[in-house]
């Protein structure tokens, strides 16, 4: 199969890495891709939101399947444009992608489907959570424990220029649960836990994600299946009943509270950096599963899950999430890979033959091992071999989970 992968981040590099392992793959193309993806396939200078350009490219390549990685092109309706032209696509259409594109739409769907979620508050009063209604690259959610944090959050959502909503602040363990879906049919994917705050100890502003690990301590495959039955399937049935069936990865971020699981948000694609721990744990043919889902059968290629654990540490620019960095040479990627780590590139570029920074979250470094402790050690050992001016990363990814597991 000829596959066109849309996107340019660490998630897309991880997808390219996994898809390249399929015996069904004959050619891998990406638009626009990144230097890491370019080592696995051919990259084309077409923006992920350029539906017309992507349609022309898919026709020129005679692509058998288009896999859309990021949320922005999905919410913009790129998958619809490709499907209308007869091209097989893994990724939901615009209406179904509204489950991520609009928090208020997601609330409406969850209410109709009877899915438990955080209560919406009519008045902004701390403690609470303030959320931009639309897409904000993971930076539109503000946890407000006091009036000062609330005032800051309200200024920030106003700056984003979007409508916003206020929710109750829930307590418990947060978990990301994924289902590969085609209409009302699902294949369960491994669960993960990510770290959204910028600094150790869950301090600082929300980011697109500073690390993740899988499996989640205390959440086995059976428990994940039960959550999908309770959370994902009712939403999939509701979307199908509205005439907008969901094809792709449905990702529920939820809080496991004392009163039971409650959804914090839905996303219409794989998480980033959750994909970087989820995909290395998958066994079987991901390309076959995606092609099956695009053809209407999510269960055509079952995907076993390895017993190995995975830990991903995101290496970011010094001022991220306020701003990124560009043009700074990066050293040590090959050394980290030689130690057995997976280094997925995100905010990178090539300048004069060298890999340089080109974004906020620059690299995702994934360690694998028979236990979370060993996977964590390998991830951080690999991070120690990478260097660029101003780089930083959290030092506590999966630390609490390792302590609980041991």
C-alpha positions in Angstrom: 0.0 0.0 0.0 1.0 3.6 -0.7 0.4 5.7 2.4 0.3 9.5 2.7 0.8 10.6 6.3 -0.4 14.1 7.1 1.4 16.1 9.9 4.9 17.1 11.1 5.1 16.4 14.8 6.5 13.8 17.2 3.2 11.9 16.9 3.5 11.7 13.1 7.2 10.5 13.4 6.0 7.8 15.7 3.2 6.9 13.3 5.7 6.8 10.4 8.0 4.5 12.4 5.2 2.1 13.2 3.6 2.1 9.7 7.0 1.5 8.2 7.1 -1.9 10.0 4.1 -3.2 8.0 4.7 -5.8 5.3 1.8 -4.2 3.4 3.6 -0.9 3.0 5.2 -0.2 -0.3 5.7 3.5 -0.2 5.5 6.0 2.7 4.9 9.7 2.0 4.4 12.6 4.4 3.1 16.1 4.1 4.8 18.1 5.3 6.8 15.7 7.5 10.0 16.4 9.4 13.6 15.4 9.3 12.9 12.2 11.3 10.1 11.1 9.0 12.3 11.9 6.0 14.5 9.0 7.1 11.5 6.6 6.7 9.8 8.0 3.6 9.5 10.9 1.2 8.3 14.3 2.5 6.4 16.8 0.5 6.1 20.6 1.2 2.3 20.6 1.5 0.7 22.1 4.7 -1.4 19.8 6.8 -4.4 22.2 6.5 -4.1 22.6 2.7 -7.0 20.4 1.6 -6.6 21.2 -2.1 -2.9 20.6 -2.1 -3.2 17.4 -0.2 -5.9 16.2 -2.6 -3.6 16.9 -5.6 -0.7 15.2 -3.8 -2.8 12.1 -3.0 -3.9 11.8 -6.6 -0.4 12.3 -7.9 1.0 9.6 -5.6 -2.0 7.3 -6.3 -2.2 6.9 -2.5 -4.1 3.9 -1.2 -4.6 5.4 2.3 -4.3 8.8 3.8 -3.6 8.9 7.6 -4.3 12.3 9.2 -2.2 12.8 12.4 -3.0 16.3 13.9 -6.4 17.7 15.0 -6.3 21.0 13.1 -6.7 19.5 9.6 -9.4 17.1 10.9 -11.4 19.9 12.5 -11.0 21.9 9.2 -12.5 19.1 7.2 -9.5 17.8 5.2 -10.7 14.2 5.6 -14.1 15.1 4.0 -12.4 16.7 1.0 -10.3 13.6 0.4 -13.2 11.1 1.0 -15.5 13.1 -1.4 -12.8 12.5 -4.0 -12.9 8.7 -3.4 -9.7 8.5 -1.3 -9.6 6.2 1.7 -8.9 8.2 4.9 -8.1 7.3 8.4 -9.4 10.2 10.4 -12.8 11.6 11.2 -14.7 14.1 9.0 -15.3 17.7 10.2 -18.6 17.1 12.0 -17.3 14.1 14.0 -14.0 15.9 14.7 -16.1 18.6 16.4 -15.9 16.3 19.4 -12.5 18.0 19.9 -13.0 21.1 17.9 -15.6 22.5 20.2 -15.8 21.8 23.9 -19.5 22.9 24.0 -20.3 20.5 21.1 -18.6 17.7 23.0 -20.6 18.5 26.1 -23.8 18.3 24.1 -22.9 14.9 22.6 -21.9 13.6 26.1 -25.2 14.7 27.6 -27.1 13.1 24.8 -25.1 9.9 25.1 -25.3 9.8 28.9 -21.6 9.9 29.4 -20.3 11.2 32.8 -18.3 14.4 32.5 -17.2 17.4 34.6 -20.1 19.7 35.4 -20.3 23.0 33.7 -20.4 26.0 36.0 -22.6 29.0 35.3 -20.3 31.4 37.1 -16.5 31.5 37.1 -15.5 30.9 40.7 -12.4 29.2 42.0 -11.7 26.4 42.3 -12.6 25.6 38.7 -11.2 24.8 35.3 -11.4 27.4 32.4 -11.3 26.0 28.9 -11.1 27.7 25.5 -14.0 26.2 23.4 -11.9 25.6 20.3 -8.4 24.2 19.5 -5.5 25.7 21.3 -2.7 23.1 20.8 -3.1 21.8 24.3 -2.7 25.3 25.9 -6.3 26.3 26.2 -7.0 24.7 29.6 -6.4 26.5 32.9 -6.7 25.0 36.3 -7.7 27.7 38.7 -7.3 26.9 42.4 -7.7 30.5 43.6 -8.8 33.9 42.4 -5.4 35.0 41.1 -5.2 31.9 38.9 -8.7 32.5 37.7 -8.1 36.1 36.7 -5.0 35.0 34.8 -7.0 32.3 33.0 -9.8 34.7 32.0 -7.2 37.0 30.5 -5.5 34.2 28.6 -8.8 32.8 27.1 -9.7 36.3 26.1 -6.3 36.6 24.4 -7.0 33.4 22.5 -10.0 35.1 21.0 -12.3 32.2 21.6 -15.4 31.5 23.5 -14.8 29.6 26.7 -16.5 27.6 29.4 -16.0 26.9 33.1 -16.1 23.4 34.7 -15.8 22.0 38.2 -12.3 21.0 39.3 -12.2 17.3 39.7 -9.8 15.3 41.8 -8.3 11.9 41.1 -5.9 10.2 38.7 -6.0 11.3 35.1 -5.7 8.8 32.3 -5.9 8.8 28.5 -7.9 5.9 26.9 -7.9 5.3 23.2 -10.1 3.3 20.8 -9.4 2.8 17.1 -12.9 3.3 15.7 -14.9 2.8 12.6 -18.5 3.9 13.2 -19.6 1.9 16.2 -16.9 -0.7 16.0 -13.7 -0.4 18.0 -10.3 -1.9 18.7 -8.9 -1.1 22.1 -5.5 0.5 22.2 -3.2 0.8 25.2 -4.0 3.4 27.8 -1.4 6.0 28.8 -0.9 8.8 31.3 0.6 12.1 30.2 2.0 15.1 31.9 0.6 18.4 30.7 2.3 21.0 33.1 5.5 22.5 32.0 7.6 21.9 35.1 8.3 19.1 37.7 5.7 18.5 40.3 2.9 19.5 37.9 3.8 23.2 38.2 3.6 25.9 35.6 1.3 26.4 32.6 -0.4 23.7 30.6 1.5 22.5 27.5 0.9 20.2 24.6 2.5 17.5 26.8 5.9 17.0 28.5 5.9 13.2 28.7 3.9 10.1 29.1 4.1 6.5 30.2 2.2 3.2 29.5 0.9 0.9 30.9 -1.0 2.9 33.5 -0.6 1.4 37.0 -3.9 0.0 38.2 -5.5 0.1 34.8 -5.2 -3.3 33.0 -6.6 -4.1 29.5 -9.9 -5.4 30.9 -10.4 -2.1 32.8 -9.6 -0.1 29.7 -12.2 -2.1 27.7 -14.8 -1.4 30.4 -14.0 2.3 30.1 -14.4 2.2 26.4 -17.8 0.4 26.8 -18.9 3.1 29.2 -17.4 6.2 27.6 -16.4 5.7 24.0 -19.1 3.5 22.6 -22.1 5.7 23.7 -20.4 8.7 22.0 -19.7 6.7 18.8 -23.3 5.6 18.7 -24.5 9.2 19.2 -22.3 10.5 16.4 -23.4 7.7 14.1 -27.1 8.5 14.9 -26.4 12.1 13.9 -25.2 10.9 10.5 -21.6 11.7 11.2 -19.9 8.3 12.0 -16.4 8.6 13.5 -13.5 6.9 11.7 -10.1 7.2 13.4 -8.8 7.3 17.0 -11.2 8.5 19.6 -9.2 9.6 22.6 -10.9 10.3 26.0 -9.0 12.2 28.7 -10.7 11.3 31.9 -10.4 11.6 35.6 -10.9 8.5 37.8 -12.7 10.2 40.7 -14.1 8.7 43.9 -17.5 8.9 42.2 -16.3 7.0 39.1 -14.7 8.1 35.8 -15.6 11.5 34.3 -14.5 12.7 30.9 -12.4 15.9 30.9 -12.1 16.1 27.1 -12.4 14.1 23.9 -9.8 14.3 21.2 -10.2 13.1 17.6 -6.7 11.7 17.1 -3.8 10.0 18.9 -2.3 12.1 21.7 1.1 13.6 21.5 3.2 12.5 23.4 0.9 9.5 24.3 1.4 8.1 20.7 5.1 7.9 21.5 4.5 5.4 24.3 1.4 3.7 22.8 2.7 2.8 19.4 5.9 1.1 20.5 3.8 -1.2 22.7 1.5 -2.3 19.8 2.1 -5.6 18.2 0.5 -6.6 14.9 -0.2 -4.6 11.7 -1.3 -1.0 12.5 -1.5 -0.2 8.8 -3.9 -3.1 8.3 -6.0 -2.0 11.2 -6.1 1.6 9.9 -7.0 0.5 6.4 -9.7 -1.8 7.8 -11.2 1.1 9.8 -11.2 3.3 6.8 -13.0 0.6 4.9 -15.6 0.2 7.7 -14.2 -2.6 9.8 -12.2 -1.6 12.9 -11.9 -5.2 14.0 -10.3 -6.5 10.7 -6.8 -6.5 12.2 -6.6 -7.2 15.9 -3.7 -5.5 17.7 -2.0 -7.3 20.6 -0.2 -5.2 23.2 3.3 -6.0 24.4 4.0 -6.6 28.1 6.9 -4.1 27.9 6.5 -0.6 29.4 7.3 2.6 27.6 8.2 6.1 29.0 8.5 9.2 26.9 10.3 12.4 27.9 9.7 15.5 25.9 12.7 17.7 25.4 11.6 21.3 24.9 13.0 24.8 24.2 13.9 26.9 27.2 10.9 29.2 26.9 8.3 26.7 25.9 5.2 27.0 26.0 5.5 30.8 25.7 7.7 30.5 22.6 9.8 28.0 20.8 13.4 28.0 19.4 14.8 27.8 15.9 18.1 27.2 14.3 20.0 25.8 17.3 22.1 22.7 16.5 21.1 19.5 18.2 23.7 17.0 19.2 23.5 13.4 20.4 20.4 12.0 18.7 22.4 9.2 17.1 24.1 8.4 20.4 20.7 8.2 22.2 19.4 5.9 19.4 22.5 3.7 19.6 21.6 3.1 23.3 18.3 1.6 22.2 16.0 4.6 22.8 13.5 5.8 20.2 14.0 9.5 19.4 10.9 11.0 17.7 11.5 14.4 16.1 8.9 17.1 16.4 10.2 20.7 16.3 13.2 20.1 14.1 14.6 21.2 10.7 17.7 20.6 8.6 20.2 23.5 8.2 23.4 22.9 6.3 23.1 19.2 6.8 22.5 19.4 10.6 19.4 18.8 12.7 18.4 22.1 14.4 15.6 23.2 16.6 12.4 24.5 14.9 9.7 24.6 17.6 8.7 24.4 21.2 8.6 20.7 21.8 11.7 19.6 19.9 12.1 15.9 20.6 10.3 13.0 22.3 12.7 10.4 23.8 11.1 7.0 24.5 12.6 4.2 26.6 11.3 0.7 26.6 11.8 -2.1 29.1 10.2 -5.0 30.9 9.2 -2.7 33.8 8.3 1.0 34.1 11.4 1.5 36.2 13.7 0.2 33.5 11.9 2.0 30.7 12.2 5.2 32.7 15.9 4.7 33.3 16.5 4.1 29.6 14.5 7.2 28.6 16.4 9.5 30.9 19.8 7.9 30.0 19.0 8.7 26.4 18.0 12.3 27.3 21.4 12.7 28.9 23.1 12.0 25.6 21.2 14.8 23.7 22.1 18.4 24.0 21.2 21.8 22.5 21.5 25.3 24.0 18.5 26.0 26.3 17.0 22.5 26.3 15.0 21.4 29.2 12.8 18.5 30.2 10.8 17.3 33.2 12.7 15.0 35.6 9.7 13.4 37.1 7.9 11.6 34.3 6.5 8.3 35.6 8.3 8.7 38.9 5.2 8.3 41.1 4.0 5.4 39.0 7.3 3.6 39.4 7.1 4.1 43.2 3.6 2.7 43.2 4.5 -0.3 41.0 7.5 -1.2 43.1 
